[in-house]
Each structure stands twice: as structure tokens, then as C-alpha cells.
């Protein structure tokens, strides 16, 4: 047990979960395949640790709403990480342009050299494309940032829970309005995949066409 003296069931649950988190962070937690998923592993481990009070952890919850809540949280955090990296790439492109101010390079169209352009002009095209990618990801995050917890299996619960409190504690905008929609739909994942596919296209253009023909000029 963790170094605390819990008296109420609530305190016992929180104390036990803190210890399980410590074990996971330290790589000491034993994940069992017969317990199906992360939620059953943690709930069973908590039951082994504190006994009967652990069963209250499942109150007004189902793996249906827990899994989709986890997925929304993961997608939301992933978007934040991607946004940071895109911003850094934009800054790097601008810095390269400033460092090579006045450098003229050939602009291509139909796979042929067409018009002379400034390197800065060329690089800022990618900055603009990445800015639209940022907008797409930000909009995707805004739409997905609603909390499914409390939808339970699909029809909600008769217990007097506060879904708005839970939603706020997890950093969501608000609870989802329809419990069936909350547990059944994964459109936010498809939207994130779509946005990332467009980002990949832009990065592919940058990697394949952005500097291949101009590396010698930049190196010099």
C-alpha cells in the first residue's frame, strides 16, 4: 500500500490508484492478458490491493465510455504535440529564408524550370501550407474535446453523477449531449487521420521537391 492512512472508501481508492500509477511509471506493474484491457487490469489490481471498496471504481462507468474517453484524451494530447512540431518547422523554414536572403532559385512547373524566384518565396509557400494544417488540427481538437464519460454502456446511468464536473476535471469543453453518439462514433479519429494525411503530403513535397534541386546553392 502507498504511504498514507486512508479511512474512507474514497481515500482507499485514491491511495491505491496512486500506488498503481507509481508502479506503472516504474515499470513494475504486471499487465495480465486475461484481464483484457488496461481498465480491467487496473480495477483488478486495485481490488487485490484494497478489497471490496475497489468495486466502487466502476460506479456509473462502462468500458464503452472509458475506452472512447481515453482515445479522445490521447488524440487531443497527440494534436498538441504535432502542433508544437509544426510551429518549430515553420520557424526553421523562416530562419533558412532569412539566412539566405536574396538567393534566387529556379521555380518549377510541369517538372520544368519556369521562372526565377527567391528562396524565401519558395519556403514561405510551405509555411502557408503548414499554417492551414495547424488550422485543421486545431478545428479537429475543438470538435473532439467533449467528454463521453457518463454515457456508460450506451444509455447513461440513473445514478446522480455530475458529468460537467468530470468533464471539467479532464479538460474537456463539456459532456457529450447524446450517450449513444458518445460511445459509438469515432469520426474524430478519421478526422485526425485525414489532417495528418494532408500534413504528410505537405512534408513529402517539402522533402522531395523543396530542396533537392537547390541543395548545392544552399550549401554554398
Secondary structure, DSSP 8 states (H G I E B T S, - for coil): --SS---SHHHHHHHHHHHHHHHHHTT-----GGG-SHHHHHHHHHHHHHGGGGGGGGTT--HHHHHHHHHHHHHHHHHHHHHHHHHHHHHHHHHHHHHTTT-EEEEEETTEEEEEEEHHHHHHHHHHHHHHHHHHHHHHHHHH-EE-TT-TTTT--SS---HHHHHHHTT-SEE-S-HHHHHH--HHHHHHHHHHHHHHHHHHHIIIIISTTTHHHHH-
